[in-house]
Amino acid sequence: MMATTHVLIGLTLVAPVAYAVPELAVPLAVGAVLGGLAPDIDLVFRHRRTCHFPVAGAFVAIPAAVIAAAIQSPLTAAVAAFALSAWVHAGSDIAGGGPEMDPWTNPTDRAVYDHVRGQWIRPRRWIRYDGAPEDALLVALLAMPLLLVYDGAIRLLVGGTLVLSVGYALFRRRLVEWTPDWLE
């Protein structure tokens, strides 16, 4: 999935709380956006292994959510949103293809690494690769209700994310051809 898909999934996860407790909307959104992006820091290491925790992430996300519910503050809301979004990001990568640049030519059987079991989880390929048409459709479906829930800068972020995602999806397969060899 695209990084933008993970961001919008994170925003969707916290949207009900942001709607019910509007004073926490911004910290929730900031935490969700950063958490949706954070696992992909491992692009420079071992992608989908170093910073992705599809199972172990629960041991951080669930207690963070419980603490945020018990002690409602901008900080606890942001931390919980970050942990939940990062965990769901790692888990949702299972729905896509592998981490390779061109999964349509040489797909692997490795979606994301499960540190608890010490093994790779196989990709389901419901979204064939990041930037696939179904990925762009998912972004569009996620963005619509978010444009109603959030306002101001967060609404602009959602709209910009939608535009960026559709643009990326239009050129995704060509990007592999345009990528210099030293970046692969």
FIKOLZA-1660 file (N, C-alpha, C; in steps of 0.1 Angstrom, whole numbers, plus 5000, padded with zeros to 4 digits):
% residues 184
   i   px   py   pz ch aa at
   1 5008 4988 5000  A  M  N
   1 5000 5000 5000  A  M CA
   1 5009 5012 5000  A  M  C
   2 5003 5023 4995  A  M  N
   2 5010 5036 4995  A  M CA
   2 5011 5041 5009  A  M  C
   3 5021 5049 5011  A  A  N
   3 5022 5056 5024  A  A CA
   3 5010 5065 5027  A  A  C
   4 5004 5070 5016  A  T  N
   4 4992 5079 5018  A  T CA
   4 4980 5070 5022  A  T  C
   5 4980 5058 5018  A  T  N
   5 4969 5049 5022  A  T CA
   5 4970 5047 5037  A  T  C
   6 4982 5044 5042  A  H  N
   6 4984 5042 5056  A  H CA
   6 4981 5054 5064  A  H  C
   7 4984 5066 5059  A  V  N
   7 4980 5078 5066  A  V CA
   7 4965 5080 5068  A  V  C
   8 4958 5077 5057  A  L  N
   8 4943 5078 5057  A  L CA
   8 4937 5067 5065  A  L  C
   9 4943 5056 5066  A  I  N
   9 4938 5045 5074  A  I CA
   9 4939 5050 5089  A  I  C
  10 4951 5055 5092  A  G  N
  10 4953 5060 5106  A  G CA
  10 4943 5071 5110  A  G  C
  11 4941 5081 5100  A  L  N
  11 4931 5091 5103  A  L CA
  11 4917 5086 5104  A  L  C
  12 4914 5075 5097  A  T  N
  12 4900 5069 5098  A  T CA
  12 4899 5062 5111  A  T  C
  13 4909 5056 5116  A  L  N
  13 4908 5049 5129  A  L CA
  13 4905 5058 5140  A  L  C
  14 4911 5070 5140  A  V  N
  14 4909 5080 5151  A  V CA
  14 4897 5090 5148  A  V  C
  15 4891 5089 5137  A  A  N
  15 4880 5099 5133  A  A CA
  15 4869 5098 5143  A  A  C
  16 4864 5087 5147  A  P  N
  16 4852 5087 5156  A  P CA
  16 4856 5094 5169  A  P  C
  17 4868 5092 5175  A  V  N
  17 4871 5099 5187  A  V CA
  17 4873 5114 5184  A  V  C
  18 4879 5117 5173  A  A  N
  18 4881 5132 5169  A  A CA
  18 4868 5139 5167  A  A  C
  19 4858 5132 5162  A  Y  N
  19 4845 5137 5161  A  Y CA
  19 4838 5139 5174  A  Y  C
  20 4839 5129 5183  A  A  N
  20 4833 5129 5196  A  A CA
  20 4840 5139 5206  A  A  C
  21 4853 5140 5205  A  V  N
  21 4860 5149 5213  A  V CA
  21 4869 5159 5205  A  V  C
  22 4862 5169 5199  A  P  N
  22 4869 5178 5189  A  P CA
  22 4882 5184 5194  A  P  C
  23 4883 5187 5207  A  E  N
  23 4895 5193 5213  A  E CA
  23 4907 5184 5211  A  E  C
  24 4905 5171 5209  A  L  N
  24 4916 5161 5207  A  L CA
  24 4918 5158 5192  A  L  C
  25 4911 5164 5183  A  A  N
  25 4912 5161 5169  A  A CA
  25 4926 5164 5163  A  A  C
  26 4932 5175 5166  A  V  N
  26 4945 5178 5161  A  V CA
  26 4956 5168 5166  A  V  C
  27 4957 5166 5180  A  P  N
  27 4967 5156 5184  A  P CA
  27 4964 5142 5179  A  P  C
  28 4952 5138 5178  A  L  N
  28 4949 5125 5172  A  L CA
  28 4953 5124 5158  A  L  C
  29 4950 5135 5150  A  A  N
  29 4954 5135 5136  A  A CA
  29 4969 5135 5134  A  A  C
  30 4976 5143 5142  A  V  N
  30 4991 5143 5141  A  V CA
  30 4997 5130 5145  A  V  C
  31 4992 5124 5155  A  G  N
  31 4997 5110 5159  A  G CA
  31 4994 5100 5149  A  G  C
  32 4982 5100 5143  A  A  N
  32 4978 5091 5133  A  A CA
  32 4986 5092 5120  A  A  C
  33 4988 5105 5116  A  V  N
  33 4996 5107 5104  A  V CA
  33 5011 5102 5106  A  V  C
  34 5017 5106 5117  A  L  N
  34 5031 5102 5120  A  L CA
  34 5032 5087 5121  A  L  C
  35 5022 5081 5128  A  G  N
  35 5022 5066 5130  A  G CA
  35 5020 5059 5117  A  G  C
  36 5012 5065 5108  A  G  N
  36 5009 5059 5095  A  G CA
  36 5022 5059 5087  A  G  C
  37 5030 5068 5089  A  L  N
  37 5043 5069 5081  A  L CA
  37 5055 5062 5087  A  L  C
  38 5055 5062 5100  A  A  N
  38 5067 5058 5108  A  A CA
  38 5073 5044 5104  A  A  C
  39 5065 5033 5102  A  P  N
  39 5071 5021 5099  A  P CA
  39 5079 5021 5086  A  P  C
  40 5076 5029 5077  A  D  N
  40 5084 5030 5065  A  D CA
  40 5097 5037 5066  A  D  C
  41 5101 5041 5078  A  I  N
  41 5114 5046 5080  A  I CA
  41 5124 5034 5076  A  I  C
  42 5120 5022 5077  A  D  N
  42 5128 5011 5074  A  D CA
  42 5131 5009 5060  A  D  C
  43 5126 5018 5051  A  L  N
  43 5130 5017 5037  A  L CA
  43 5145 5018 5035  A  L  C
  44 5152 5024 5044  A  V  N
  44 5166 5025 5043  A  V CA
  44 5173 5014 5050  A  V  C
  45 5166 5005 5057  A  F  N
  45 5172 4994 5063  A  F CA
  45 5167 4981 5056  A  F  C
  46 5160 4973 5064  A  R  N
  46 5154 4961 5058  A  R CA
  46 5139 4963 5058  A  R  C
  47 5134 4968 5046  A  H  N
  47 5120 4972 5046  A  H CA
  47 5110 4961 5050  A  H  C
  48 5101 4965 5058  A  R  N
  48 5090 4957 5063  A  R CA
  48 5095 4946 5073  A  R  C
  49 5107 4948 5078  A  R  N
  49 5112 4940 5088  A  R CA
  49 5117 4948 5100  A  R  C
  50 5125 4958 5098  A  T  N
  50 5132 4966 5108  A  T CA
  50 5122 4973 5117  A  T  C
  51 5112 4980 5111  A  C  N
  51 5103 4989 5118  A  C CA
  51 5089 4985 5117  A  C  C
  52 5086 4974 5112  A  H  N
  52 5072 4969 5110  A  H CA
  52 5070 4958 5121  A  H  C
  53 5059 4960 5129  A  F  N
  53 5056 4950 5140  A  F CA
  53 5041 4947 5139  A  F  C
  54 5037 4938 5130  A  P  N
  54 5023 4935 5128  A  P CA
  54 5017 4927 5139  A  P  C
  55 5025 4920 5147  A  V  N
  55 5019 4913 5159  A  V CA
  55 5024 4920 5172  A  V  C
  56 5037 4922 5173  A  A  N
  56 5042 4928 5185  A  A CA
  56 5037 4943 5187  A  A  C
  57 5033 4949 5177  A  G  N
  57 5028 4963 5178  A  G CA
  57 5016 4964 5187  A  G  C
  58 5009 4953 5188  A  A  N
  58 4997 4953 5197  A  A CA
  58 5001 4955 5212  A  A  C
  59 5013 4951 5215  A  F  N
  59 5017 4952 5229  A  F CA
  59 5020 4966 5233  A  F  C
  60 5021 4975 5223  A  V  N
  60 5023 4989 5226  A  V CA
  60 5009 4997 5223  A  V  C
  61 5003 4994 5212  A  A  N
  61 4991 5001 5208  A  A CA
  61 4979 4999 5217  A  A  C
  62 4977 4987 5222  A  I  N
  62 4965 4985 5230  A  I CA
  62 4967 4992 5244  A  I  C
  63 4978 4990 5251  A  P  N
  63 4980 4997 5264  A  P CA
  63 4979 5013 5262  A  P  C
  64 4985 5017 5250  A  A  N
  64 4985 5032 5248  A  A CA
  64 4970 5037 5246  A  A  C
  65 4962 5029 5240  A  A  N
  65 4948 5033 5238  A  A CA
  65 4940 5033 5251  A  A  C
  66 4943 5023 5260  A  V  N
  66 4937 5022 5273  A  V CA
  66 4941 5034 5281  A  V  C
  67 4954 5037 5281  A  I  N
  67 4959 5049 5289  A  I CA
  67 4952 5062 5284  A  I  C
  68 4951 5063 5271  A  A  N
  68 4945 5075 5265  A  A CA
  68 4930 5076 5269  A  A  C
  69 4924 5065 5270  A  A  N
  69 4909 5065 5273  A  A CA
  69 4908 5069 5288  A  A  C
  70 4917 5064 5296  A  A  N
  70 4917 5067 5311  A  A CA
  70 4922 5081 5314  A  A  C
  71 4932 5085 5307  A  I  N
  71 4938 5098 5310  A  I CA
  71 4937 5107 5297  A  I  C
  72 4926 5113 5295  A  Q  N
  72 4924 5120 5282  A  Q CA
  72 4932 5133 5282  A  Q  C
  73 4942 5134 5274  A  S  N
  73 4950 5146 5272  A  S CA
  73 4955 5146 5258  A  S  C
  74 4959 5157 5253  A  P  N
  74 4965 5158 5239  A  P CA
  74 4977 5148 5237  A  P  C
  75 4985 5147 5247  A  L  N
  75 4997 5139 5246  A  L CA
  75 4993 5124 5246  A  L  C
  76 4984 5119 5255  A  T  N
  76 4981 5105 5255  A  T CA
  76 4973 5102 5242  A  T  C
  77 4965 5111 5237  A  A  N
  77 4957 5109 5225  A  A CA
  77 4967 5107 5213  A  A  C
  78 4977 5116 5212  A  A  N
  78 4986 5116 5201  A  A CA
  78 4995 5103 5201  A  A  C
  79 4999 5099 5213  A  V  N
  79 5008 5087 5215  A  V CA
  79 4999 5075 5211  A  V  C
  80 4987 5074 5216  A  A  N
  80 4978 5063 5212  A  A CA
  80 4976 5062 5197  A  A  C
  81 4973 5074 5191  A  A  N
  81 4970 5074 5177  A  A CA
  81 4982 5070 5169  A  A  C
  82 4994 5074 5174  A  F  N
  82 5007 5070 5167  A  F CA
  82 5008 5055 5168  A  F  C
  83 5007 5050 5180  A  A  N
  83 5010 5035 5182  A  A CA
  83 5000 5027 5174  A  A  C
  84 4987 5031 5175  A  L  N
  84 4977 5023 5168  A  L CA
  84 4979 5024 5152  A  L  C
  85 4982 5036 5147  A  S  N
  85 4984 5037 5133  A  S CA
  85 4996 5029 5128  A  S  C
  86 5007 5030 5136  A  A  N
  86 5019 5022 5132  A  A CA
  86 5016 5007 5132  A  A  C
  87 5009 5003 5142  A  W  N
  87 5006 4988 5143  A  W CA
  87 4997 4984 5131  A  W  C
  88 4987 4992 5128  A  V  N
  88 4978 4988 5117  A  V CA
  88 4985 4990 5104  A  V  C
  89 4994 4999 5103  A  H  N
  89 5002 5000 5090  A  H CA
  89 5009 4987 5088  A  H  C
  90 5016 4982 5098  A  A  N
  90 5024 4970 5097  A  A CA
  90 5015 4958 5094  A  A  C
  91 5004 4957 5100  A  G  N
  91 4994 4946 5098  A  G CA
  91 4988 4947 5084  A  G  C
  92 4985 4959 5080  A  S  N
  92 4978 4961 5067  A  S CA
  92 4987 4958 5055  A  S  C
  93 5000 4959 5057  A  D  N
  93 5009 4955 5046  A  D CA
  93 5008 4941 5042  A  D  C
  94 5002 4933 5050  A  I  N
  94 4999 4919 5046  A  I CA
  94 4989 4918 5035  A  I  C
  95 4980 4928 5034  A  A  N
  95 4970 4929 5024  A  A CA
  95 4975 4932 5010  A  A  C
  96 4988 4937 5009  A  G  N
  96 4994 4941 4997  A  G CA
  96 5003 4930 4992  A  G  C
  97 5012 4934 4983  A  G  N
  97 5022 4926 4977  A  G CA
  97 5034 4926 4986  A  G  C
  98 5045 4922 4981  A  G  N
  98 5058 4922 4988  A  G CA
  98 5064 4936 4987  A  G  C
  99 5076 4937 4994  A  P  N
  99 5082 4951 4994  A  P CA
  99 5091 4954 4982  A  P  C
 100 5091 4946 4972  A  E  N
 100 5100 4948 4961  A  E CA
 100 5095 4960 4952  A  E  C
 101 5104 4966 4944  A  M  N
 101 5100 4978 4936  A  M CA
 101 5090 4974 4925  A  M  C
 102 5091 4962 4919  A  D  N
 102 5083 4958 4908  A  D CA
 102 5076 4944 4911  A  D  C
 103 5067 4944 4920  A  P  N
 103 5061 4931 4924  A  P CA
 103 5053 4924 4913  A  P  C
 104 5050 4931 4902  A  W  N
 104 5043 4925 4891  A  W CA
 104 5052 4916 4883  A  W  C
 105 5065 4917 4884  A  T  N
 105 5074 4909 4876  A  T CA
 105 5081 4898 4883  A  T  C
 106 5083 4900 4896  A  N  N
 106 5090 4890 4904  A  N CA
 106 5085 4890 4919  A  N  C
 107 5073 4886 4921  A  P  N
 107 5067 4887 4934  A  P CA
 107 5074 4878 4944  A  P  C
 108 5076 4883 4956  A  T  N
 108 5081 4874 4967  A  T CA
 108 5070 4869 4976  A  T  C
 109 5073 4860 4985  A  D  N
 109 5064 4855 4994  A  D CA
 109 5065 4861 5008  A  D  C
 110 5071 4873 5008  A  R  N
 110 5073 4880 5021  A  R CA
 110 5066 4894 5021  A  R  C
 111 5056 4895 5029  A  A  N
 111 5049 4908 5030  A  A CA
 111 5055 4916 5041  A  A  C
 112 5055 4910 5053  A  V  N
 112 5060 4917 5065  A  V CA
 112 5065 4907 5075  A  V  C
 113 5075 4911 5083  A  Y  N
 113 5081 4902 5092  A  Y CA
 113 5074 4902 5106  A  Y  C
 114 5071 4890 5111  A  D  N
 114 5065 4888 5124  A  D CA
 114 5076 4885 5134  A  D  C
 115 5080 4895 5142  A  H  N
 115 5091 4894 5152  A  H CA
 115 5087 4884 5163  A  H  C
 116 5074 4882 5166  A  V  N
 116 5070 4873 5176  A  V CA
 116 5073 4859 5172  A  V  C
 117 5069 4855 5160  A  R  N
 117 5071 4842 5156  A  R CA
 117 5084 4839 5149  A  R  C
 118 5091 4850 5145  A  G  N
 118 5104 4849 5139  A  G CA
 118 5103 4845 5124  A  G  C
 119 5092 4849 5117  A  Q  N
 119 5091 4845 5103  A  Q CA
 119 5083 4855 5095  A  Q  C
 120 5085 4854 5082  A  W  N
 120 5078 4864 5073  A  W CA
 120 5063 4859 5072  A  W  C
 121 5054 4869 5071  A  I  N
 121 5040 4866 5068  A  I CA
 121 5038 4868 5053  A  I  C
 122 5031 4859 5046  A  R  N
 122 5030 4860 5032  A  R CA
 122 5020 4871 5028  A  R  C
 123 5023 4877 5016  A  P  N
 123 5014 4887 5011  A  P CA
 123 5000 4881 5006  A  P  C
 124 4990 4888 5009  A  R  N
 124 4977 4884 5004  A  R CA
 124 4974 4889 4990  A  R  C
 125 4980 4901 4986  A  R  N
 125 4978 4907 4973  A  R CA
 125 4964 4911 4970  A  R  C
 126 4956 4915 4980  A  W  N
 126 4943 4921 4977  A  W CA
 126 4945 4935 4971  A  W  C
 127 4956 4941 4975  A  I  N
 127 4961 4953 4968  A  I CA
 127 4974 4949 4962  A  I  C
 128 4975 4947 4949  A  R  N
 128 4986 4940 4942  A  R CA
 128 5000 4946 4945  A  R  C
 129 5000 4959 4946  A  Y  N
 129 5013 4967 4948  A  Y CA
 129 5009 4981 4952  A  Y  C
 130 5019 4988 4958  A  D  N
 130 5016 5002 4962  A  D CA
 130 5014 5010 4949  A  D  C
 131 5003 5017 4949  A  G  N
 131 5000 5026 4938  A  G CA
 131 4991 5018 4927  A  G  C
 132 4987 5006 4930  A  A  N
 132 4978 4999 4921  A  A CA
 132 4965 5006 4920  A  A  C
 133 4957 5004 4910  A  P  N
 133 4944 5011 4909  A  P CA
 133 4935 5008 4921  A  P  C
 134 4936 4996 4927  A  E  N
 134 4927 4994 4939  A  E CA
 134 4932 5001 4951  A  E  C
 135 4945 5004 4951  A  D  N
 135 4951 5012 4962  A  D CA
 135 4946 5027 4961  A  D  C
 136 4946 5032 4949  A  A  N
 136 4940 5046 4947  A  A CA
 136 4925 5046 4950  A  A  C
 137 4918 5036 4947  A  L  N
 137 4904 5035 4950  A  L CA
 137 4902 5035 4965  A  L  C
 138 4910 5027 4972  A  L  N
 138 4909 5027 4987  A  L CA
 138 4912 5041 4993  A  L  C
 139 4922 5047 4988  A  V  N
 139 4924 5061 4993  A  V CA
 139 4912 5070 4991  A  V  C
 140 4906 5069 4979  A  A  N
 140 4894 5078 4976  A  A CA
 140 4883 5074 4985  A  A  C
 141 4881 5061 4988  A  L  N
 141 4870 5057 4997  A  L CA
 141 4873 5062 5011  A  L  C
 142 4885 5061 5016  A  L  N
 142 4889 5066 5029  A  L CA
 142 4888 5081 5030  A  L  C
 143 4891 5088 5020  A  A  N
 143 4892 5103 5020  A  A CA
 143 4878 5109 5022  A  A  C
 144 4868 5103 5015  A  M  N
 144 4855 5110 5015  A  M CA
 144 4849 5112 5029  A  M  C
 145 4848 5102 5038  A  P  N
 145 4842 5106 5051  A  P CA
 145 4852 5115 5059  A  P  C
 146 4865 5113 5057  A  L  N
 146 4875 5122 5064  A  L CA
 146 4873 5136 5061  A  L  C
 147 4869 5139 5048  A  L  N
 147 4867 5153 5044  A  L CA
 147 4855 5159 5052  A  L  C
 148 4846 5151 5056  A  L  N
 148 4835 5155 5064  A  L CA
 148 4838 5157 5079  A  L  C
 149 4846 5148 5084  A  V  N
 149 4849 5148 5099  A  V CA
 149 4859 5159 5102  A  V  C
 150 4869 5161 5095  A  Y  N
 150 4880 5170 5098  A  Y CA
 150 4877 5183 5091  A  Y  C
 151 4883 5194 5096  A  D  N
 151 4883 5207 5089  A  D CA
 151 4897 5213 5090  A  D  C
 152 4898 5225 5084  A  G  N
 152 4911 5232 5085  A  G CA
 152 4922 5225 5078  A  G  C
 153 4934 5225 5084  A  A  N
 153 4946 5220 5079  A  A CA
 153 4945 5205 5077  A  A  C
 154 4937 5198 5085  A  I  N
 154 4936 5183 5084  A  I CA
 154 4928 5180 5072  A  I  C
 155 4918 5188 5069  A  R  N
 155 4910 5186 5057  A  R CA
 155 4918 5188 5044  A  R  C
 156 4927 5199 5045  A  L  N
 156 4936 5201 5034  A  L CA
 156 4946 5190 5032  A  L  C
 157 4951 5184 5043  A  L  N
 157 4960 5173 5042  A  L CA
 157 4953 5161 5035  A  L  C
 158 4941 5158 5039  A  V  N
 158 4933 5147 5034  A  V CA
 158 4931 5149 5019  A  V  C
 159 4927 5161 5015  A  G  N
 159 4925 5164 5001  A  G CA
 159 4938 5163 4993  A  G  C
 160 4949 5169 4998  A  G  N
 160 4962 5168 4992  A  G CA
 160 4967 5154 4991  A  G  C
 161 4964 5146 5001  A  T  N
 161 4968 5132 5001  A  T CA
 161 4960 5124 4990  A  T  C
 162 4948 5127 4988  A  L  N
 162 4940 5121 4977  A  L CA
 162 4945 5125 4964  A  L  C
 163 4948 5137 4961  A  V  N
 163 4954 5142 4948  A  V CA
 163 4968 5135 4946  A  V  C
 164 4976 5135 4956  A  L  N
 164 4989 5129 4955  A  L CA
 164 4988 5114 4952  A  L  C
 165 4979 5107 4959  A  S  N
 165 4978 5093 4957  A  S CA
 165 4973 5089 4943  A  S  C
 166 4963 5097 4938  A  V  N
 166 4959 5094 4924  A  V CA
 166 4970 5097 4914  A  V  C
 167 4977 5108 4916  A  G  N
 167 4988 5111 4907  A  G CA
 167 4999 5100 4907  A  G  C
 168 5002 5095 4919  A  Y  N
 168 5012 5085 4920  A  Y CA
 168 5007 5072 4914  A  Y  C
 169 4995 5068 4916  A  A  N
 169 4989 5056 4910  A  A CA
 169 4989 5057 4895  A  A  C
 170 4987 5069 4889  A  L  N
 170 4988 5070 4874  A  L CA
 170 5001 5067 4869  A  L  C
 171 5012 5070 4876  A  F  N
 171 5026 5068 4871  A  F CA
 171 5033 5057 4878  A  F  C
 172 5028 5050 4887  A  R  N
 172 5035 5040 4895  A  R CA
 172 5043 5030 4887  A  R  C
 173 5037 5024 4878  A  R  N
 173 5045 5014 4870  A  R CA
 173 5056 5019 4862  A  R  C
 174 5054 5032 4858  A  R  N
 174 5065 5038 4850  A  R CA
 174 5077 5042 4859  A  R  C
 175 5074 5045 4871  A  L  N
 175 5084 5049 4881  A  L CA
 175 5096 5039 4881  A  L  C
 176 5093 5026 4880  A  V  N
 176 5103 5016 4881  A  V CA
 176 5113 5018 4869  A  V  C
 177 5108 5021 4858  A  E  N
 177 5116 5023 4846  A  E CA
 177 5125 5036 4847  A  E  C
 178 5119 5046 4854  A  W  N
 178 5126 5059 4856  A  W CA
 178 5136 5059 4867  A  W  C
 179 5136 5049 4876  A  T  N
 179 5144 5049 4888  A  T CA
 179 5158 5045 4884  A  T  C
 180 5168 5054 4888  A  P  N
 180 5182 5050 4886  A  P CA
 180 5186 5037 4893  A  P  C
 181 5195 5030 4887  A  D  N
 181 5199 5017 4892  A  D CA
 181 5204 5017 4906  A  D  C
 182 5211 5028 4910  A  W  N
 182 5217 5029 4923  A  W CA
 182 5207 5031 4934  A  W  C
 183 5194 5034 4931  A  L  N
 183 5183 5035 4941  A  L CA
 183 5176 5022 4943  A  L  C
 184 5178 5013 4934  A  E  N
 184 5171 5000 4936  A  E CA
 184 5176 4991 4947  A  E  C
% end
